């Protein structure tokens, strides 16, 4: 369902892109900018992303990334450095 929601969202963005090349969208007598059109497409798509479980997918991807980076940092060995570089000079 998430892939379908993403396909529909990107399809809508592509249709908006093609439409802005042909003519400008006028709503209630005002011209609607492409940025506002894309924002509206995102706002309409957001509930579908929520229902499809995009929040949990992002949570698991970020969690897995933090675990991998954290374990790499925990097991990373720092090279031995001479003591001269780490001493502070008096002011």
Secondary structure, DSSP 8 states (H G I E B T S, - for coil): -HHHHHHHHHHHHHHHHHHHHH--EEETTEEE-HHHHHHHHHHHHHHHHHHHTHHHHHHHHHHHHHHHHHHHHHH-------HHHH-----
